[in-house]
Each structure stands twice: as structure tokens, then as C-alpha cells.
Amino acid sequence: MLALPELQSRMARALLAQEPFPEPWILEDGLPSTTRLAIYRNNIFLSLKDVLRETFPAVCRVVDERFFLYATEEFIKAFPPRKAHLSAYGDDFAGFLGRFPPCQDLPYLPDLATFEWLQHCAAHAANPPPLPVAALAAVRRKDLPNLKLRLAPSFGFLQSRWPVDRIWRANTEGAGGGANIDLDVDGVSAEIRCLDDTVVFRALPPGVFAFRIRLHQGETIDVASVRAQALDPSFDLSTALLEMLLENAVVGFGLANEDSMGPL
């Protein structure tokens, strides 16, 4: 007899990856075991497709409903859920689209999916209190170059060669479609966050984008500002820091040689 964890694991593989399942463990009771398994599998796939459709509505609109269902079917087979909560499902979808042969004529599609995924993550992120402006006064001047800032969990950043923000707007519910979007125009460096319970995004200038994404990735203020000034010589560190604090973007700080990044 199979142990319960092994039985559950084999059942999951059979449902999601269509692997063979040991027949004796499925009671027929009027229906063939393969039919019973197919009913469960169909319900699971329908539920996961609904989750993906809700998370990536603009992608669905771009490729149309029929193709989206086909693509998500293949995605679910290759990337079944790894976590118990469905809000975490779909983090691999953008990468999957980038490798999916039928999508090669839509090179902007992976970035559009990433853009929607970051909005999804922002909507489900925690919302800790912002760091007071006065809190950084406790940092000694000699420690400033090694200072790290922790941005609010809802922040996400996307740099794309494609105008995915405009593609997204053109393919939201009620929009007229994206036929007039020029894909040869400049791309976008976008910041996504949740503000007052609403997911918002905006394009940032190169220096500011470089500074914020480097801080978000865990770099020190010194490293982030050097990168920003390399892209934009007019970048001003004092102004950039003040703007972040006034926007309630920072929720904690620490030094490069410290483990903690909490507020004082």
C-alpha cells in the first residue's frame, strides 16, 4: 500500500502532468477510473486557466481567448502550481511565453506579461508603514555611502524595449485595441506599486529608474547613485532621496554590513 504522501504526489502528477496512475487506487463505482480522473483533471485545469486569465487579461486580449486557453494549457502542464495559494501562480508565465514557439511573432508579449504580473504582485503585497523622513537623521554621515533602503513590498520595476505600458492600456477592458501603437517608438522604464489600495504605475527617467531599481535589488545608496549618474549626469542624490521619502516609498533601512533592514 502506498503511503499517503506518495499517493497524493502521484495523484497530483497524474492530474497535472497526465502521468499514469495506479488503477487499483481509483474506485470505479459506475465510472471507469480514467473517466473519474479526467473529470478531476478538467476541473483543475479550468480553475487554473481562470486564475491566469484574471492575472493576465491584456495578454489574453492580445492573443485572443482561444489561443490564450491553448497557451495556458501547455503552461499548466509544464509549470503546475508549487504553492498552496493561487495568488502565487503565474510567476513563470512571462518566461514561458518567451520560449513558446507560437508566440515568437509577438516579441513584446513576455514583457507585457511581466508588466501584468508586477501589477498582480503589487495588489497582493503587504503594506507596512512608511519610514518617517526624520528617521534617517540618525544615520552618521560616514555611514551614508553604505546605507541601504528597503522599499515597500509592492514596488516592482520593468525596463522594456517595447511600449508595454501603452500596449497594456490599449488592451484593457473597454479600450479600443492596440492597432495604432507604434512598436518602434522608445520602450519604457516603469515603476509599479500599490498606493492607497490602488495599483499604479509610471514611467521614470533613466537616472531615477536606475537608482530605484538598484536600491530595490539591495544595493547601497553609493552604488545606486553611481549607476544613476552614469546614465544621467544631472541626477541629484539629495532630491532623489527626498522624493522617495515624501512618496512613502521607503519602509526600512540598514547598513551594508548589517543583517537587519528595519526602521528605527
Phi and psi in degrees as a GROMACS rama.xvg file:
@    title "Ramachandran Plot"
@    xaxis  label "Phi"
@    yaxis  label "Psi"
@TYPE xy
-73.4308  141.531  LEU-2
-67.9013  152.417  ALA-3
-55.8453  -46.9385  LEU-4
-59.5666  -38.8256  PRO-5
-69.0253  -39.1018  GLU-6
-62.1404  -43.8544  LEU-7
-64.5404  -41.2656  GLN-8
-64.3154  -43.4517  SER-9
-69.0291  -33.9477  ARG-10
-64.3194  -44.0812  MET-11
-62.6023  -43.6866  ALA-12
-64.1369  -38.9899  ARG-13
-66.2667  -37.3042  ALA-14
-75.4979  -41.351  LEU-15
-94.1376  -33.7854  LEU-16
-111.119  3.37352  ALA-17
58.517  35.1251  GLN-18
-80.0236  154.278  GLU-19
-60.8082  146.315  PRO-20
-123.603  138.831  PHE-21
-62.4582  115.472  PRO-22
-52.8568  -41.8157  GLU-23
-59.9939  -18.4397  PRO-24
-88.1387  -0.973206  TRP-25
-116.712  116.67  ILE-26
-75.9824  134.861  LEU-27
-76.2103  -56.9129  GLU-28
51.0717  47.276  ASP-29
98.1374  -15.5436  GLY-30
-127.711  139.402  LEU-31
-58.7279  147.083  PRO-32
-59.2642  -36.7548  SER-33
-64.8425  -34.7606  THR-34
-68.4889  -42.4226  THR-35
-59.0486  -45.4096  ARG-36
-64.5258  -38.4282  LEU-37
-64.8128  -35.3251  ALA-38
-64.5662  -46.4406  ILE-39
-61.4381  -44.6212  TYR-40
-62.671  -43.9868  ARG-41
-61.1959  -43.0636  ASN-42
-64.3232  -39.4436  ASN-43
-65.1487  -46.6768  ILE-44
-64.5517  -39.5192  PHE-45
-62.1838  -41.8925  LEU-46
-64.6616  -43.4422  SER-47
-68.8485  -35.7404  LEU-48
-65.0513  -37.9608  LYS-49
-63.3455  -40.6912  ASP-50
-60.6027  -45.772  VAL-51
-68.1183  -36.6915  LEU-52
-64.5629  -39.1344  ARG-53
-70.7962  -30.7273  GLU-54
-81.6311  -33.2896  THR-55
-123.633  58.4686  PHE-56
-66.1368  -35.2262  PRO-57
-70.4722  -38.4671  ALA-58
-60.4705  -44.2651  VAL-59
-59.8331  -42.5734  CYS-60
-67.4342  -37.0898  ARG-61
-64.8725  -44.7257  VAL-62
-92.6067  -11.4333  VAL-63
81.7424  156.732  ASP-64
-59.0974  -44.0915  GLU-65
-64.1813  -45.7426  ARG-66
-67.657  -37.5858  PHE-67
-60.5617  -42.3198  PHE-68
-63.9324  -38.4752  LEU-69
-65.0188  -46.4856  TYR-70
-64.4636  -42.1794  ALA-71
-68.2551  -32.0852  THR-72
-58.6052  -46.9916  GLU-73
-67.9991  -36.2828  GLU-74
-64.4211  -45.1174  PHE-75
-62.0767  -38.4106  ILE-76
-62.8138  -40.7308  LYS-77
-82.2552  -31.2725  ALA-78
-133.351  73.7107  PHE-79
-66.2213  160.205  PRO-80
-56.2296  140.068  PRO-81
-109.89  -12.1601  ARG-82
-124.697  160.006  LYS-83
-75.2324  -25.1266  ALA-84
-99.9512  132.344  HIS-85
-72.2635  -17.9004  LEU-86
-64.3915  -18.197  SER-87
-90.8497  -0.902571  ALA-88
-88.5119  130.912  TYR-89
120.909  0.876489  GLY-90
-67.0057  -20.5657  ASP-91
-93.947  -1.1865  ASP-92
-67.0894  -41.0608  PHE-93
-61.765  -45.432  ALA-94
-63.2324  -38.463  GLY-95
-60.3078  -45.8319  PHE-96
-62.6532  -34.231  LEU-97
-66.641  -24.3573  GLY-98
-103.499  -7.18163  ARG-99
-79.6405  113.266  PHE-100
-51.8944  -40.5061  PRO-101
-65.2971  -12.169  PRO-102
-99.4235  5.48651  CYS-103
-65.0893  -21.8373  GLN-104
-82.6578  -0.625846  ASP-105
-122.545  71.6172  LEU-106
-64.3025  -19.2359  PRO-107
-83.0347  -10.8612  TYR-108
-60.5471  -43.3519  LEU-109
-59.4262  -40.2066  PRO-110
-68.0351  -36.2459  ASP-111
-63.3247  -41.259  LEU-112
-64.577  -40.1697  ALA-113
-62.1192  -42.0378  THR-114
-58.8216  -43.76  PHE-115
-71.5018  -35.3698  GLU-116
-65.196  -40.765  TRP-117
-63.9617  -36.4921  LEU-118
-65.3487  -41.1822  GLN-119
-61.1609  -45.9435  HIS-120
-63.9766  -40.2377  CYS-121
-61.2743  -40.063  ALA-122
-66.0328  -27.1711  ALA-123
-104.67  5.17555  HIS-124
-78.2614  156.684  ALA-125
-66.6725  162.584  ALA-126
-131.975  72.1024  ASN-127
-70.4015  160.246  PRO-128
-66.4356  146.57  PRO-129
-72.0099  159.457  PRO-130
-77.7191  128.454  LEU-131
-62.8784  145.774  PRO-132
-56.2737  -38.3917  VAL-133
-70.896  -14.2673  ALA-134
-62.8968  -34.7436  ALA-135
-72.7139  -8.86324  LEU-136
-64.3626  -20.695  ALA-137
-77.3731  -12.4189  ALA-138
-79.1971  128.307  VAL-139
-70.3125  146.797  ARG-140
-56.7225  -39.6478  ARG-141
-68.9145  -18.0506  LYS-142
-91.4678  -9.5398  ASP-143
-56.686  -42.9947  LEU-144
-60.185  -27.9811  PRO-145
-94.5257  7.75127  ASN-146
-73.816  137.181  LEU-147
-117.994  140.741  LYS-148
-112.723  137.384  LEU-149
-101.498  117.634  ARG-150
-80.6476  160.027  LEU-151
-55.8227  143.935  ALA-152
-58.6017  -22.1525  PRO-153
-77.1324  -11.5065  SER-154
-68.307  138.123  PHE-155
-144.677  155.086  GLY-156
-135.662  140.277  PHE-157
-139.622  125.172  LEU-158
-111.759  119.352  GLN-159
-131.658  143.712  SER-160
-75.7883  -8.88513  ARG-161
-106.806  151.816  TRP-162
-79.2547  64.1866  PRO-163
-66.8799  -25.7422  VAL-164
-65.2324  -40.1875  ASP-165
-74.1548  -35.5794  ARG-166
-62.9392  -41.522  ILE-167
-63.1875  -46.9395  TRP-168
-60.1612  -39.5711  ARG-169
-71.3945  -14.4158  ALA-170
-121.432  25.8562  ASN-171
-90.0397  164.514  THR-172
-59.5286  129.8  GLU-173
91.3894  -9.77471  GLY-174
-80.22  166.535  ALA-175
-91.629  7.21784  GLY-176
98.6538  172.555  GLY-177
-109.509  24.4987  GLY-178
-64.8982  -26.6407  ALA-179
-96.6271  6.95853  ASN-180
-81.3154  128.449  ILE-181
-89.3411  109.981  ASP-182
-72.8243  -10.9499  LEU-183
-87.9831  -4.41376  ASP-184
-74.1051  172.813  VAL-185
-59.4533  150.371  ASP-186
-76.0696  -153.472  GLY-187
-142.979  145.628  VAL-188
-114.684  100.397  SER-189
-108.594  142.451  ALA-190
-110.529  129.748  GLU-191
-119.548  136.969  ILE-192
-157.573  168.98  ARG-193
-102.81  126.47  CYS-194
-131.924  118.615  LEU-195
53.9231  46.7427  ASP-196
66.5532  15.2073  ASP-197
-125.046  131.813  THR-198
-78.0415  126.353  VAL-199
-129.051  159.669  VAL-200
-147.302  159.104  PHE-201
-156.532  154.8  ARG-202
-83.3208  137.625  ALA-203
-112.44  147.984  LEU-204
-64.5605  157.347  PRO-205
-54.5413  -44.7245  PRO-206
-65.4783  -46.2111  GLY-207
-64.7665  -42.2431  VAL-208
-60.6537  -47.2695  PHE-209
-60.7895  -41.3962  ALA-210
-63.8677  -47.7748  PHE-211
-71.7743  -39.2617  ARG-212
-69.8189  -33.7221  ILE-213
-67.4217  -39.4569  ARG-214
-63.7897  -42.0942  LEU-215
-61.4424  -31.5183  HIS-216
-84.199  -0.284054  GLN-217
98.4289  9.49112  GLY-218
-76.5086  159.833  GLU-219
-76.548  165.141  THR-220
-58.5801  -39.1891  ILE-221
-63.071  -49.5297  ASP-222
-64.3033  -43.551  VAL-223
-64.6909  -40.565  ALA-224
-70.9614  -34.4694  SER-225
-62.6973  -43.1409  VAL-226
-64.162  -41.14  ARG-227
-64.8697  -42.5835  ALA-228
-70.5527  -26.8063  GLN-229
-66.4598  -32.4533  ALA-230
-87.0948  -30.1448  LEU-231
-142.982  98.6407  ASP-232
-58.6797  -20.3211  PRO-233
-86.2303  -0.471027  SER-234
-59.2762  130.921  PHE-235
-115.553  117.279  ASP-236
-63.0812  -44.632  LEU-237
-60.7061  -45.0327  SER-238
-63.4306  -42.3819  THR-239
-62.7896  -40.966  ALA-240
-67.4076  -44.1914  LEU-241
-62.4292  -41.8337  LEU-242
-60.5638  -42.3878  GLU-243
-63.6942  -41.3441  MET-244
-68.301  -41.4398  LEU-245
-68.3217  -25.9541  LEU-246
-84.8091  3.58603  GLU-247
57.3761  35.7563  ASN-248
-83.7382  -23.1911  ALA-249
-101.676  133.706  VAL-250
-119.972  -5.97768  VAL-251
-170.788  167.719  GLY-252
-153.922  164.818  PHE-253
-168.834  -179.263  GLY-254
-105.807  159.023  LEU-255
-59.2146  -28.6725  ALA-256
-96.9829  13.7677  ASN-257
-111.885  153.034  GLU-258
-86.1327  -32.5477  ASP-259
-83.6416  145.127  SER-260
-128.481  32.0379  MET-261
-89.4449  165.293  GLY-262
-72.1236  159.581  PRO-263
